[in-house]
């Protein structure tokens, strides 16, 4: 073996190592870029999920609030209607009593 053969083999091996190092550095860059993109996408998904939960919570609170308001209005209207009925019944009762007293004492209209 002459001196040129080991030298050329050494040069080829060194260039292969250098080339594989460059390829591996590129892969690390693309791998880290992929990790960054995945983390970014995961962050966006988490943000979207949080926003969706917030909107759902708000919608549920509005629904509960409107239900409570409607129930309160219904109770209030029911109480008003009951009061009117009691008031009208009392007035009708008073008119009937007044008419009966007048009839009893002969002072009919």
Residue pairs with C-beta under 8 A, 6 or more apart in sequence:
102 108
102 109
